[in-house]
Every structure is written in C-alpha cells, then in structure tokens.
C-alpha cells in the first residue's frame, strides 16, 4: 500500500475516532515459495503499515508460528469422543 493511501486511511480512522489496536499478518513458517528473508521482509512491511496507520502508538511486533498457535507438539491429543455416563 502506497504512502498516499496510508495517509488517507490514517485520516479516515482519526476522523471517525478510531485507532489501530492490532494488525495481523499471516505467514506460514515453512512455506516453500518464500525464503526466510522474504518472510522477514513481509513482517517488516506489515510493521511499517501498522506504524503508518497509527504513528503516535508504536507497538512491538509479536511473532507466533502456526505450531505455537496449535499448542505443543508433544501434547496428548484430545479423545475423538468424550465418554458418557
């Protein structure tokens, strides 16, 4: 998204009394089409967008892998059906 569009969106947010509280970028850590450097660059671009939309409130960037989102890999799986009675 270009800088002109970012400024327009930032103004619309401010005019409406809204603020960006979070921004999510979805990347697969093992995506074969992108190198780790390309994935990192994509995260940097997302962080830049977040800053441009809300420059007075810079935030830290939190990364979470798909594996972390689904829980520990060594975790015992839930039973397919809970026992009744």
Backbone as JSON, one array per atom type, in Angstrom:
{
  "sequence": "XXXXXXXXXXXXXXXXXXXXXXXXXXXXXXXXXXXXXXXXXXXXXXXXXXXXXXXXXXXXXXXXXXXXXXXXXXXXXXXXXXXXX",
  "N": [[0.85, -1.16, 0.0], [0.63, 2.12, -0.89], [2.19, 5.25, 0.23], [0.49, 7.48, 0.05], [-2.09, 6.36, 0.11], [-1.98, 5.18, 2.63], [-1.86, 7.47, 4.27], [-4.38, 8.53, 3.71], [-6.07, 6.55, 4.79], [-5.24, 6.66, 7.48], [-6.13, 9.24, 8.11], [-8.9, 8.92, 7.76], [-9.44, 7.07, 9.78], [-8.77, 8.6, 12.04], [-10.6, 10.73, 11.77], [-12.94, 9.35, 12.22], [-12.68, 8.73, 14.82], [-11.37, 6.43, 15.49], [-8.83, 3.94, 16.18], [-5.94, 2.04, 15.35], [-5.58, -0.98, 16.83], [-4.51, -3.45, 16.6], [-2.8, -5.49, 14.22], [-2.71, -7.98, 11.85], [-0.61, -10.32, 10.28], [-0.43, -12.97, 8.17], [1.62, -15.63, 7.87], [3.13, -18.58, 6.7], [5.46, -20.49, 8.32], [6.92, -22.48, 7.12], [6.54, -22.2, 4.41], [7.18, -23.08, 1.13], [7.52, -21.39, -1.07], [8.61, -18.98, -0.34], [11.56, -17.49, 0.92], [13.3, -17.48, 4.11], [14.27, -14.86, 4.45], [12.56, -13.41, 2.76], [10.14, -13.78, 4.08], [10.67, -12.47, 6.48], [10.99, -9.87, 5.51], [8.39, -9.38, 4.68], [7.09, -9.32, 7.16], [8.31, -7.03, 8.19], [7.27, -5.12, 6.46], [4.57, -5.23, 7.17], [4.74, -4.33, 9.82], [5.6, -1.75, 9.31], [3.35, -0.73, 7.99], [1.48, -0.82, 10.11], [2.65, 1.07, 11.82], [2.51, 3.37, 10.2], [-0.24, 3.72, 10.03], [-0.9, 4.25, 12.62], [0.97, 6.2, 13.94], [1.5, 7.52, 16.36], [1.34, 5.65, 18.29], [3.43, 3.5, 18.55], [4.06, 0.02, 18.42], [5.25, -3.13, 19.69], [6.41, -5.92, 17.79], [4.93, -8.98, 17.59], [5.59, -12.3, 17.12], [4.2, -15.37, 16.1], [4.28, -18.71, 15.57], [2.65, -21.11, 13.4], [2.74, -23.61, 14.55], [3.08, -22.99, 17.25], [0.69, -21.74, 17.7], [-1.11, -23.8, 17.59], [-0.54, -25.27, 19.79], [1.65, -27.21, 21.97], [3.7, -29.64, 20.37], [4.13, -32.1, 21.55], [1.97, -32.62, 23.05], [-0.66, -34.55, 24.42], [-3.17, -35.8, 22.35], [-6.63, -34.78, 22.22], [-9.31, -36.97, 23.08], [-11.32, -38.5, 20.5], [-14.0, -38.63, 21.1], [-15.9, -37.73, 23.88], [-16.24, -39.61, 26.89], [-19.38, -40.94, 27.95], [-21.6, -40.9, 30.74]],
  "CA": [[0.0, 0.0, 0.0], [1.45, 3.31, -1.03], [2.14, 6.21, 1.34], [-0.7, 8.33, -0.09], [-3.23, 5.57, 0.59], [-1.82, 5.03, 4.09], [-2.25, 8.74, 4.87], [-5.83, 8.64, 3.59], [-6.67, 5.65, 5.77], [-4.95, 7.2, 8.8], [-7.03, 10.38, 8.3], [-10.26, 8.4, 7.94], [-9.5, 6.49, 11.12], [-8.77, 9.71, 13.01], [-11.87, 11.45, 11.63], [-14.01, 8.52, 12.79], [-12.38, 8.49, 16.24], [-10.89, 5.05, 15.62], [-7.38, 3.74, 16.18], [-5.49, 0.68, 15.07], [-5.11, -1.62, 18.07], [-3.71, -4.61, 16.23], [-2.7, -5.77, 12.8], [-2.26, -9.37, 11.75], [-0.03, -10.77, 9.02], [-0.44, -14.43, 8.19], [2.71, -16.25, 7.11], [3.48, -19.94, 7.08], [6.9, -20.53, 8.57], [7.55, -23.47, 6.24], [6.07, -22.0, 3.05], [8.31, -23.31, 0.24], [7.64, -20.37, -2.11], [9.32, -17.81, 0.18], [12.74, -17.73, 1.75], [13.17, -16.81, 5.41], [14.49, -13.42, 4.26], [11.34, -12.85, 2.18], [9.12, -13.77, 5.13], [11.05, -11.4, 7.4], [10.69, -8.62, 4.83], [6.92, -9.24, 4.72], [6.77, -8.87, 8.52], [8.76, -5.64, 8.31], [6.29, -4.3, 5.73], [3.36, -5.18, 8.0], [5.04, -3.45, 10.95], [5.62, -0.39, 8.76], [1.95, -0.35, 7.77], [0.89, -0.55, 11.43], [3.19, 2.34, 12.3], [1.99, 4.46, 9.38], [-1.65, 3.92, 10.33], [-1.01, 4.73, 13.99], [2.35, 6.55, 14.28], [1.63, 8.01, 17.73], [1.28, 4.5, 19.2], [4.22, 2.38, 18.04], [3.94, -1.22, 19.17], [6.22, -4.16, 19.4], [5.95, -6.92, 16.84], [4.89, -10.28, 18.23], [5.51, -13.37, 16.13], [3.72, -16.64, 16.62], [4.27, -19.68, 14.48], [1.45, -21.95, 13.33], [2.92, -24.7, 15.52], [2.82, -22.44, 18.58], [-0.74, -21.42, 17.79], [-1.9, -25.02, 17.77], [-0.14, -25.91, 21.04], [2.88, -28.01, 21.91], [3.61, -30.83, 19.52], [4.18, -33.3, 22.37], [0.75, -32.68, 23.83], [-1.52, -35.7, 24.16], [-4.36, -35.33, 21.65], [-7.93, -34.99, 22.86], [-10.01, -38.15, 22.54], [-12.27, -38.09, 19.48], [-15.34, -38.55, 21.68], [-15.85, -37.77, 25.34], [-17.04, -40.71, 27.43], [-20.64, -40.55, 28.56], [-22.14, -41.56, 31.88]],
  "C": [[0.9, 1.23, 0.0], [1.25, 4.31, 0.11], [0.91, 7.12, 1.26], [-1.93, 7.61, 0.46], [-3.17, 5.39, 2.11], [-2.25, 6.31, 4.81], [-3.76, 8.93, 4.83], [-6.53, 7.78, 4.64], [-6.45, 6.16, 7.19], [-5.89, 8.37, 9.11], [-8.46, 9.91, 8.53], [-10.45, 7.78, 9.32], [-9.61, 7.59, 12.17], [-10.1, 10.46, 12.97], [-13.03, 10.68, 12.26], [-13.78, 8.23, 14.27], [-11.9, 7.07, 16.5], [-9.37, 5.02, 15.68], [-7.08, 2.27, 15.9], [-4.96, 0.1, 16.37], [-4.33, -2.89, 17.79], [-3.75, -4.77, 14.72], [-2.12, -7.17, 12.68], [-1.73, -9.65, 10.34], [0.09, -12.27, 9.12], [0.65, -14.97, 7.28], [2.92, -17.67, 7.61], [4.99, -20.02, 7.19], [7.62, -21.49, 7.62], [7.07, -23.36, 4.79], [7.24, -22.14, 2.07], [8.52, -22.21, -0.81], [8.41, -19.14, -1.65], [10.5, -18.24, 1.02], [12.52, -17.09, 3.11], [13.37, -15.29, 5.29], [13.25, -12.74, 3.67], [10.23, -12.77, 3.23], [9.41, -12.65, 6.14], [10.72, -10.04, 6.78], [9.19, -8.35, 4.86], [6.48, -8.78, 6.12], [7.17, -7.42, 8.74], [7.78, -4.7, 7.61], [5.0, -4.16, 6.54], [3.57, -4.26, 9.2], [5.07, -1.99, 10.5], [4.22, 0.13, 8.51], [1.29, 0.01, 9.09], [1.37, 0.79, 11.96], [2.62, 3.51, 11.52], [0.52, 4.74, 9.67], [-1.86, 4.48, 11.74], [0.37, 5.14, 14.51], [2.54, 7.02, 15.72], [1.64, 6.86, 18.73], [2.12, 3.33, 18.66], [4.14, 1.18, 18.98], [5.06, -2.16, 18.82], [5.59, -5.16, 18.44], [6.03, -8.28, 17.51], [4.71, -11.33, 17.14], [5.02, -14.63, 16.81], [3.63, -17.6, 15.45], [2.97, -20.48, 14.51], [1.55, -23.09, 14.34], [2.62, -24.2, 16.93], [1.34, -22.15, 18.76], [-1.57, -22.67, 18.05], [-1.51, -25.78, 19.03], [1.12, -26.73, 20.86], [2.68, -29.28, 21.09], [3.61, -32.12, 20.33], [2.92, -33.49, 23.21], [-0.08, -33.91, 23.43], [-2.79, -35.21, 23.48], [-5.63, -35.62, 22.44], [-8.56, -36.24, 22.29], [-11.05, -37.69, 21.54], [-13.68, -37.92, 20.04], [-15.22, -38.64, 23.19], [-16.7, -38.93, 25.85], [-18.32, -40.18, 28.06], [-20.95, -41.48, 29.72], [-21.39, -42.59, 32.53]]
}
